[in-house]
Every structure is written in structure tokens, then in C-alpha cells.
Amino acid sequence: MEYKYILILIVIVYLPVLITGQYTIRGVPESYAVLGENYRLQCDVTDSPSLVEFRRNNIVVCNMINCESSSTDNRYKCRCINNNNKTLYLNISNINKQDDTTCCCRGNSGGQGSTNVSVYYGPENIRFNPTSDNIDVIEGKSQSVNCLDDCKPDCNINWSKDGSTTILNNPLSLSTRNQTGSYTCTFTHTVLNKQLTKQLNVQIYCKYIILY
């Protein structure tokens, strides 16, 4: 009996696989930045990139090559923490409102992490609408005055009259002569623990009736 053997050659081809690291970026220690102050973002990576870009709104603000910083804007500096190229940081000095955007760290291996930076500020720029710091009203003709400011997140607001602790609503509604007086609009930022006030002087005149 004749046997024939068939030799099956199995060839296994190994292809190199590029493993992309995971990138996590976050604000430390707070999750928000404060206008005019300094802020730090920390980027933790699982690979060992030789080049990392920090971007703000997808524009490169700082390059880190082998733990050394390179930036055209002195407000931004990036480094490794304790010479560990898996733990990186971006320092932003003198935070402004344009920094309230998306920031990311991106390695030359293709890994990337991003986060939204919220810049808190205020209260500031208190103003009255539709009036200035003084208003004259004819009794019986209702006038509303809104108190506005710039604040993030929104500040708490209240009105008070002649130093009273009674809280009045915004907008302020004026129509009778007993509402003549000095009003104070107060904004309170509960996170930053800041408060700002502005005074409005109100004069309500009696409507004269001429009898013939």
C-alpha cells in the first residue's frame, strides 16, 4: 500500500502593532480656572511619548520634547512631573476668558486626551437697564429696572432699599411715590465667595391733576 503524505506549511506572519497609549487630562486641584490667576492641567499617559503637544482650541500652545518645554507664548509652560514622561503638566499663567475652551494633550504615537476648561469670574461690570445710576419716574407709570453683571457661573442677585434687609426681586418694578429712595443691587458669586454692589437712586414724582 502506498501512502502519500501531504505536507501543509502554515506560515504565520507577525505584523508590528502600534499600541496607542491612553491620555487623560484634567485640571488640578480645581476643575475650574479663575480669571487672572494661574491654572494647571495634568496629563497622564500610558505610553512613553518623546513628543507631546498641548493644544488650546486645537491650536498648539506648548510642545514638550523629552520633558523640555517649548512655547511661543510665555503664559504656557509644559513639563514632566519628577522627570516622569508619563505624568505631564501644562501651566497657564494669567488666565483670560479666551482660555475658556477645550484643551488637549497629544502624543506623537497618536494618543490624545481632552477636557473643557471653565474660567470663573465676576461679579463685575454691574449696570442698570434701561437707566443710569439715577432714575425719575412719574407715579402711575410703571418702570422696570434690570440689574445686570458679568459673572460665570451666574451670580445670585438681589435688591434692597434704604439699607433694609428685605430682599426685592429683579427686575425692580417702580410705580408709587413710597418707592422713592436709594436701592442697592448686590451680586454674589457663591463659588469664588465674592460680592459686588451698585446703587440706584430713585425719585418718583406725583402726577398732578389740573382742575378747571
Secondary structure, 3 states (H helix, E strand, C coil): CCCCCCCCCCCCCCCCCCCCCCEEEEEECCCEEECCCCEEEEEEECCCCCEEEEEECCEEEEEEECCEEECCCCCEEEEEECCEEEEEEEEECCCCHHHCCEEEEEECCCCEEEEECEEEEEEEEEEEECCCCEEEEECCCCEEEEEEEEEECCCEEEEEECCCCCCECCCEEECCHHHCEEEEEEEEECCCCEEEEEEEEEEEECCCCCCC
